Amino acid sequence: MSEHLRIERRPGVVHVTFERPERHNAFTRAMYAGLRDLCDELATDPSVKVLVLQGAGGRAFAAGNEISDFLEQDAVAYEDWIRELLGKLYALPQVTVAAIDGVCVGGGLAVATHCDLRVATPHSRFGYPIAKTLGNALAAPIVYRCAAVFGESVTREMLLAARLIGAERAYSVGALTAVVESLEDEVAALVDSVLALSSVTLAATKTQLAEYSARTEAAPAGDEDLLREVYTGEDFKEGVRAFLAKEKPAFR
């Protein structure tokens, strides 16, 4: 497991904390790999009923991905690998909970939208501001999952206007189950309620929802070609340069 993933276990529950607060918990390849290994383990572990994901530091759930990782490999292949992990997370038999305290954008939002339930503090914000930061694009299934959680109109605003959405608005469209000051208390109450539920009902329902999502959120033909065009283009090159230099990108 990655050094930036703290994994705590108690009967029926696994709690994962993303621990890169100095980088707003931005995901590294090693963190994704650790999550992938955990998902593979939990997929066949009936003793665990709930998985909770949370960011450390009180300022972010996760603020996207570590951009330098994209420079060390084929960007489209890396996106595909991340998307496979998200599929594993979404397909888990456990009830998955994203406990969000602060910024939840980019890769962080992708992880949160692939969880079953989301709770957040009032100052939390959500979005995909990639049109003004990196000039990249999302794989179609990630866009579809966001639209399934936040609705098409809000998803369009997130991506086409590069705006972040506040917690109260996210709650109003059904993307959050609760907006609370005490995240710890809300998560504890939610976990306790799930532990008392029928595992048979939960498993059957998750299977049904996974099958529905597979039909409605599959990537269209040509999506990989579209992503490759974006990731090999001048805007993404400029976005990465500006991000690493801590400058505002000058997109064409």
C-alpha positions as YAML, in Angstrom:
chain: A
units: angstrom
residues:
- id: 1
  name: MET
  ca: [0.00, 0.00, 0.00]
- id: 2
  name: SER
  ca: [1.08, 3.60, -0.60]
- id: 3
  name: GLU
  ca: [2.63, 5.53, 2.26]
- id: 4
  name: HIS
  ca: [-0.05, 8.17, 1.61]
- id: 5
  name: LEU
  ca: [-2.94, 5.81, 2.34]
- id: 6
  name: ARG
  ca: [-3.81, 5.17, 5.98]
- id: 7
  name: ILE
  ca: [-6.01, 2.10, 6.26]
- id: 8
  name: GLU
  ca: [-7.87, 1.36, 9.48]
- id: 9
  name: ARG
  ca: [-9.97, -1.73, 10.07]
- id: 10
  name: ARG
  ca: [-12.61, -2.64, 12.58]
- id: 11
  name: PRO
  ca: [-15.30, -5.33, 12.42]
- id: 12
  name: GLY
  ca: [-17.26, -4.83, 9.23]
- id: 13
  name: VAL
  ca: [-15.59, -1.54, 8.28]
- id: 14
  name: VAL
  ca: [-12.49, -0.38, 6.40]
- id: 15
  name: HIS
  ca: [-11.62, 3.31, 6.65]
- id: 16
  name: VAL
  ca: [-9.10, 4.80, 4.19]
- id: 17
  name: THR
  ca: [-7.57, 8.25, 4.66]
- id: 18
  name: PHE
  ca: [-5.70, 10.00, 1.85]
- id: 19
  name: GLU
  ca: [-2.67, 11.54, 3.53]
- id: 20
  name: ARG
  ca: [-1.01, 14.17, 1.34]
- id: 21
  name: PRO
  ca: [-2.46, 17.30, 2.98]
- id: 22
  name: GLU
  ca: [0.49, 19.40, 1.79]
- id: 23
  name: ARG
  ca: [-0.69, 18.65, -1.78]
- id: 24
  name: HIS
  ca: [-4.42, 18.74, -0.98]
- id: 25
  name: ASN
  ca: [-4.32, 14.92, -1.10]
- id: 26
  name: ALA
  ca: [-3.76, 14.86, -4.88]
- id: 27
  name: PHE
  ca: [-3.58, 11.25, -6.01]
- id: 28
  name: THR
  ca: [-0.26, 9.75, -7.03]
- id: 29
  name: ARG
  ca: [0.08, 6.59, -9.09]
- id: 30
  name: ALA
  ca: [1.14, 4.77, -5.92]
- id: 31
  name: MET
  ca: [-2.02, 5.91, -4.12]
- id: 32
  name: TYR
  ca: [-4.17, 4.68, -7.00]
- id: 33
  name: ALA
  ca: [-2.28, 1.39, -6.97]
- id: 34
  name: GLY
  ca: [-2.90, 1.02, -3.25]
- id: 35
  name: LEU
  ca: [-6.62, 1.65, -3.73]
- id: 36
  name: ARG
  ca: [-6.66, -0.85, -6.58]
- id: 37
  name: ASP
  ca: [-5.07, -3.53, -4.40]
- id: 38
  name: LEU
  ca: [-7.55, -2.79, -1.62]
- id: 39
  name: CYS
  ca: [-10.50, -3.04, -4.00]
- id: 40
  name: ASP
  ca: [-9.23, -6.39, -5.28]
- id: 41
  name: GLU
  ca: [-9.02, -7.61, -1.68]
- id: 42
  name: LEU
  ca: [-12.45, -6.31, -0.64]
- id: 43
  name: ALA
  ca: [-14.16, -7.72, -3.73]
- id: 44
  name: THR
  ca: [-13.97, -11.20, -2.16]
- id: 45
  name: ASP
  ca: [-14.19, -10.28, 1.53]
- id: 46
  name: PRO
  ca: [-17.76, -10.75, 2.84]
- id: 47
  name: SER
  ca: [-16.67, -9.82, 6.37]
- id: 48
  name: VAL
  ca: [-16.44, -6.15, 5.37]
- id: 49
  name: LYS
  ca: [-19.72, -4.31, 4.88]
- id: 50
  name: VAL
  ca: [-18.66, -0.66, 4.59]
- id: 51
  name: LEU
  ca: [-15.72, 1.17, 3.01]
- id: 52
  name: VAL
  ca: [-15.16, 4.82, 3.98]
- id: 53
  name: LEU
  ca: [-12.85, 7.12, 2.00]
- id: 54
  name: GLN
  ca: [-11.69, 10.44, 3.44]
- id: 55
  name: GLY
  ca: [-8.99, 13.08, 2.93]
- id: 56
  name: ALA
  ca: [-6.66, 14.30, 5.66]
- id: 57
  name: GLY
  ca: [-6.10, 17.87, 6.72]
- id: 58
  name: GLY
  ca: [-9.58, 19.41, 6.59]
- id: 59
  name: ARG
  ca: [-8.97, 21.29, 3.33]
- id: 60
  name: ALA
  ca: [-9.52, 18.64, 0.68]
- id: 61
  name: PHE
  ca: [-10.96, 15.21, -0.01]
- id: 62
  name: ALA
  ca: [-8.59, 15.07, -2.98]
- id: 63
  name: ALA
  ca: [-7.62, 17.83, -5.40]
- id: 64
  name: GLY
  ca: [-7.16, 15.85, -8.59]
- id: 65
  name: ASN
  ca: [-4.10, 13.91, -9.65]
- id: 66
  name: GLU
  ca: [-0.38, 14.49, -9.27]
- id: 67
  name: ILE
  ca: [0.24, 16.10, -12.66]
- id: 68
  name: SER
  ca: [3.89, 15.08, -12.89]
- id: 69
  name: ASP
  ca: [2.73, 11.44, -13.08]
- id: 70
  name: PHE
  ca: [1.28, 12.14, -16.53]
- id: 71
  name: LEU
  ca: [4.73, 13.07, -17.83]
- id: 72
  name: GLU
  ca: [6.24, 9.70, -16.95]
- id: 73
  name: GLN
  ca: [3.92, 7.50, -19.04]
- id: 74
  name: ASP
  ca: [1.37, 7.40, -21.83]
- id: 75
  name: ALA
  ca: [-1.34, 9.76, -20.55]
- id: 76
  name: VAL
  ca: [-4.23, 7.94, -22.22]
- id: 77
  name: ALA
  ca: [-3.04, 4.56, -20.92]
- id: 78
  name: TYR
  ca: [-2.75, 6.09, -17.44]
- id: 79
  name: GLU
  ca: [-6.32, 7.42, -17.71]
- id: 80
  name: ASP
  ca: [-7.51, 3.95, -18.75]
- id: 81
  name: TRP
  ca: [-5.72, 2.40, -15.78]
- id: 82
  name: ILE
  ca: [-7.33, 4.91, -13.40]
- id: 83
  name: ARG
  ca: [-10.73, 4.24, -14.97]
- id: 84
  name: GLU
  ca: [-10.27, 0.50, -14.35]
- id: 85
  name: LEU
  ca: [-9.69, 1.27, -10.66]
- id: 86
  name: LEU
  ca: [-12.84, 3.43, -10.57]
- id: 87
  name: GLY
  ca: [-14.77, 0.53, -12.06]
- id: 88
  name: LYS
  ca: [-13.44, -1.78, -9.36]
- id: 89
  name: LEU
  ca: [-14.44, 0.73, -6.67]
- id: 90
  name: TYR
  ca: [-17.95, 1.10, -8.08]
- id: 91
  name: ALA
  ca: [-18.41, -2.67, -8.37]
- id: 92
  name: LEU
  ca: [-17.48, -3.45, -4.76]
- id: 93
  name: PRO
  ca: [-20.09, -5.44, -2.83]
- id: 94
  name: GLN
  ca: [-19.56, -3.16, 0.16]
- id: 95
  name: VAL
  ca: [-21.44, 0.11, 0.68]
- id: 96
  name: THR
  ca: [-18.87, 2.80, -0.14]
- id: 97
  name: VAL
  ca: [-18.94, 6.22, 1.51]
- id: 98
  name: ALA
  ca: [-16.99, 9.34, 0.49]
- id: 99
  name: ALA
  ca: [-16.56, 11.61, 3.52]
- id: 100
  name: ILE
  ca: [-15.71, 15.00, 2.03]
- id: 101
  name: ASP
  ca: [-14.19, 17.91, 3.92]
- id: 102
  name: GLY
  ca: [-13.00, 20.62, 1.55]
- id: 103
  name: VAL
  ca: [-12.09, 20.58, -2.12]
- id: 104
  name: CYS
  ca: [-13.20, 17.54, -4.14]
- id: 105
  name: VAL
  ca: [-12.13, 18.08, -7.74]
- id: 106
  name: GLY
  ca: [-10.65, 16.22, -10.69]
- id: 107
  name: GLY
  ca: [-9.56, 12.73, -9.70]
- id: 108
  name: GLY
  ca: [-10.98, 13.32, -6.23]
- id: 109
  name: LEU
  ca: [-14.44, 13.94, -7.67]
- id: 110
  name: ALA
  ca: [-14.10, 10.89, -9.91]
- id: 111
  name: VAL
  ca: [-13.43, 8.73, -6.86]
- id: 112
  name: ALA
  ca: [-16.28, 10.33, -4.88]
- id: 113
  name: THR
  ca: [-18.82, 9.86, -7.67]
- id: 114
  name: HIS
  ca: [-17.90, 6.18, -7.91]
- id: 115
  name: CYS
  ca: [-18.84, 5.73, -4.25]
- id: 116
  name: ASP
  ca: [-22.41, 4.83, -3.25]
- id: 117
  name: LEU
  ca: [-22.91, 7.66, -0.77]
- id: 118
  name: ARG
  ca: [-21.35, 11.07, -0.19]
- id: 119
  name: VAL
  ca: [-21.48, 13.30, 2.89]
- id: 120
  name: ALA
  ca: [-19.72, 16.66, 3.15]
- id: 121
  name: THR
  ca: [-19.00, 19.67, 5.31]
- id: 122
  name: PRO
  ca: [-20.56, 23.05, 4.37]
- id: 123
  name: HIS
  ca: [-17.32, 24.50, 2.97]
- id: 124
  name: SER
  ca: [-16.74, 21.60, 0.57]
- id: 125
  name: ARG
  ca: [-16.67, 22.29, -3.18]
- id: 126
  name: PHE
  ca: [-16.91, 20.04, -6.20]
- id: 127
  name: GLY
  ca: [-15.94, 20.25, -9.85]
- id: 128
  name: TYR
  ca: [-13.83, 19.52, -12.89]
- id: 129
  name: PRO
  ca: [-12.15, 22.87, -13.67]
- id: 130
  name: ILE
  ca: [-9.85, 21.26, -16.24]
- id: 131
  name: ALA
  ca: [-10.78, 23.66, -19.05]
- id: 132
  name: LYS
  ca: [-8.97, 26.45, -17.21]
- id: 133
  name: THR
  ca: [-6.20, 24.45, -15.54]
- id: 134
  name: LEU
  ca: [-4.83, 21.64, -17.70]
- id: 135
  name: GLY
  ca: [-6.65, 21.65, -21.02]
- id: 136
  name: ASN
  ca: [-7.21, 17.89, -20.86]
- id: 137
  name: ALA
  ca: [-10.46, 15.89, -21.08]
- id: 138
  name: LEU
  ca: [-12.24, 13.18, -19.13]
- id: 139
  name: ALA
  ca: [-13.02, 9.70, -20.33]
- id: 140
  name: ALA
  ca: [-16.68, 9.53, -21.32]
- id: 141
  name: PRO
  ca: [-17.72, 7.07, -18.54]
- id: 142
  name: ILE
  ca: [-16.37, 9.50, -15.91]
- id: 143
  name: VAL
  ca: [-18.45, 12.32, -17.42]
- id: 144
  name: TYR
  ca: [-21.51, 10.03, -17.47]
- id: 145
  name: ARG
  ca: [-20.98, 9.03, -13.82]
- id: 146
  name: CYS
  ca: [-20.78, 12.69, -12.81]
- id: 147
  name: ALA
  ca: [-24.00, 13.39, -14.71]
- id: 148
  name: ALA
  ca: [-25.66, 10.43, -12.99]
- id: 149
  name: VAL
  ca: [-24.74, 11.84, -9.57]
- id: 150
  name: PHE
  ca: [-25.01, 15.62, -10.07]
- id: 151
  name: GLY
  ca: [-27.36, 15.79, -13.04]
- id: 152
  name: GLU
  ca: [-26.55, 16.88, -16.58]
- id: 153
  name: SER
  ca: [-27.00, 20.63, -16.03]
- id: 154
  name: VAL
  ca: [-24.60, 20.82, -13.10]
- id: 155
  name: THR
  ca: [-22.11, 18.57, -14.89]
- id: 156
  name: ARG
  ca: [-22.22, 20.91, -17.90]
- id: 157
  name: GLU
  ca: [-21.57, 23.87, -15.59]
- id: 158
  name: MET
  ca: [-18.66, 22.09, -13.93]
- id: 159
  name: LEU
  ca: [-16.98, 21.25, -17.24]
- id: 160
  name: LEU
  ca: [-18.11, 23.91, -19.70]
- id: 161
  name: ALA
  ca: [-17.90, 26.89, -17.33]
- id: 162
  name: ALA
  ca: [-15.14, 25.38, -15.13]
- id: 163
  name: ARG
  ca: [-17.09, 26.33, -12.02]
- id: 164
  name: LEU
  ca: [-16.96, 24.67, -8.62]
- id: 165
  name: ILE
  ca: [-20.24, 23.73, -6.96]
- id: 166
  name: GLY
  ca: [-20.87, 24.33, -3.26]
- id: 167
  name: ALA
  ca: [-22.02, 21.67, -0.81]
- id: 168
  name: GLU
  ca: [-25.54, 23.03, -0.37]
- id: 169
  name: ARG
  ca: [-26.15, 23.02, -4.10]
- id: 170
  name: ALA
  ca: [-24.69, 19.54, -4.40]
- id: 171
  name: TYR
  ca: [-27.10, 18.43, -1.67]
- id: 172
  name: SER
  ca: [-30.03, 20.11, -3.42]
- id: 173
  name: VAL
  ca: [-29.48, 18.06, -6.58]
- id: 174
  name: GLY
  ca: [-29.11, 14.81, -4.64]
- id: 175
  name: ALA
  ca: [-25.35, 14.35, -5.00]
- id: 176
  name: LEU
  ca: [-24.88, 14.38, -1.20]
- id: 177
  name: THR
  ca: [-26.82, 12.52, 1.46]
- id: 178
  name: ALA
  ca: [-26.00, 15.15, 4.08]
- id: 179
  name: VAL
  ca: [-24.17, 18.42, 4.67]
- id: 180
  name: VAL
  ca: [-22.92, 18.50, 8.26]
- id: 181
  name: GLU
  ca: [-20.53, 20.37, 10.51]
- id: 182
  name: SER
  ca: [-19.36, 17.17, 12.23]
- id: 183
  name: LEU
  ca: [-18.29, 14.81, 9.49]
- id: 184
  name: GLU
  ca: [-17.01, 12.27, 12.00]
- id: 185
  name: ASP
  ca: [-20.38, 11.97, 13.76]
- id: 186
  name: GLU
  ca: [-22.34, 11.71, 10.50]
- id: 187
  name: VAL
  ca: [-20.03, 9.04, 9.09]
- id: 188
  name: ALA
  ca: [-20.19, 7.06, 12.34]
- id: 189
  name: ALA
  ca: [-24.00, 7.17, 12.32]
- id: 190
  name: LEU
  ca: [-24.16, 6.21, 8.65]
- id: 191
  name: VAL
  ca: [-21.76, 3.30, 9.11]
- id: 192
  name: ASP
  ca: [-23.67, 2.01, 12.14]
- id: 193
  name: SER
  ca: [-26.95, 2.12, 10.19]
- id: 194
  name: VAL
  ca: [-25.46, 0.20, 7.26]
- id: 195
  name: LEU
  ca: [-23.94, -2.45, 9.54]
- id: 196
  name: ALA
  ca: [-27.45, -3.25, 10.77]
- id: 197
  name: LEU
  ca: [-28.87, -3.79, 7.27]
- id: 198
  name: SER
  ca: [-29.38, -7.00, 5.32]
- id: 199
  name: SER
  ca: [-26.27, -7.97, 3.38]
- id: 200
  name: VAL
  ca: [-28.44, -9.86, 0.91]
- id: 201
  name: THR
  ca: [-30.47, -6.74, 0.09]
- id: 202
  name: LEU
  ca: [-27.37, -4.58, -0.22]
- id: 203
  name: ALA
  ca: [-25.59, -7.04, -2.52]
- id: 204
  name: ALA
  ca: [-28.62, -7.52, -4.77]
- id: 205
  name: THR
  ca: [-29.22, -3.79, -5.06]
- id: 206
  name: LYS
  ca: [-25.60, -3.03, -5.85]
- id: 207
  name: THR
  ca: [-25.60, -5.70, -8.56]
- id: 208
  name: GLN
  ca: [-28.72, -4.19, -10.14]
- id: 209
  name: LEU
  ca: [-27.32, -0.66, -10.07]
- id: 210
  name: ALA
  ca: [-23.99, -1.83, -11.50]
- id: 211
  name: GLU
  ca: [-25.77, -3.48, -14.42]
- id: 212
  name: TYR
  ca: [-27.80, -0.31, -15.05]
- id: 213
  name: SER
  ca: [-24.66, 1.83, -15.04]
- id: 214
  name: ALA
  ca: [-22.87, -0.57, -17.39]
- id: 215
  name: ARG
  ca: [-25.65, -0.03, -19.95]
- id: 216
  name: THR
  ca: [-25.93, 3.73, -19.60]
- id: 217
  name: GLU
  ca: [-22.32, 4.81, -18.92]
- id: 218
  name: ALA
  ca: [-20.25, 2.76, -21.38]
- id: 219
  name: ALA
  ca: [-17.66, 4.64, -23.42]
- id: 220
  name: PRO
  ca: [-18.76, 5.39, -26.99]
- id: 221
  name: ALA
  ca: [-16.75, 4.27, -30.00]
- id: 222
  name: GLY
  ca: [-13.81, 6.57, -30.63]
- id: 223
  name: ASP
  ca: [-13.50, 7.85, -27.06]
- id: 224
  name: GLU
  ca: [-9.89, 6.68, -26.71]
- id: 225
  name: ASP
  ca: [-8.95, 8.37, -29.99]
- id: 226
  name: LEU
  ca: [-10.55, 11.58, -28.75]
- id: 227
  name: LEU
  ca: [-8.59, 11.45, -25.50]
- id: 228
  name: ARG
  ca: [-5.34, 10.72, -27.30]
- id: 229
  name: GLU
  ca: [-5.88, 13.76, -29.52]
- id: 230
  name: VAL
  ca: [-6.39, 15.92, -26.43]
- id: 231
  name: TYR
  ca: [-3.44, 14.55, -24.47]
- id: 232
  name: THR
  ca: [-1.02, 14.93, -27.38]
- id: 233
  name: GLY
  ca: [-2.24, 18.43, -28.21]
- id: 234
  name: GLU
  ca: [-0.79, 21.84, -27.52]
- id: 235
  name: ASP
  ca: [-3.34, 22.84, -24.86]
- id: 236
  name: PHE
  ca: [-2.48, 19.95, -22.56]
- id: 237
  name: LYS
  ca: [1.23, 20.57, -23.07]
- id: 238
  name: GLU
  ca: [0.72, 24.21, -22.10]
- id: 239
  name: GLY
  ca: [-1.53, 23.27, -19.18]
- id: 240
  name: VAL
  ca: [1.06, 20.95, -17.66]
- id: 241
  name: ARG
  ca: [3.86, 23.49, -18.21]
- id: 242
  name: ALA
  ca: [1.87, 26.26, -16.54]
- id: 243
  name: PHE
  ca: [0.72, 24.03, -13.68]
- id: 244
  name: LEU
  ca: [4.23, 22.92, -12.80]
- id: 245
  name: ALA
  ca: [5.51, 26.50, -13.14]
- id: 246
  name: LYS
  ca: [2.58, 27.77, -11.02]
- id: 247
  name: GLU
  ca: [1.52, 30.09, -13.81]
- id: 248
  name: LYS
  ca: [-1.78, 30.75, -15.54]
- id: 249
  name: PRO
  ca: [-1.92, 28.75, -18.81]
- id: 250
  name: ALA
  ca: [-2.15, 30.59, -22.11]
- id: 251
  name: PHE
  ca: [-4.41, 28.28, -24.11]
- id: 252
  name: ARG
  ca: [-4.74, 28.82, -27.83]
...
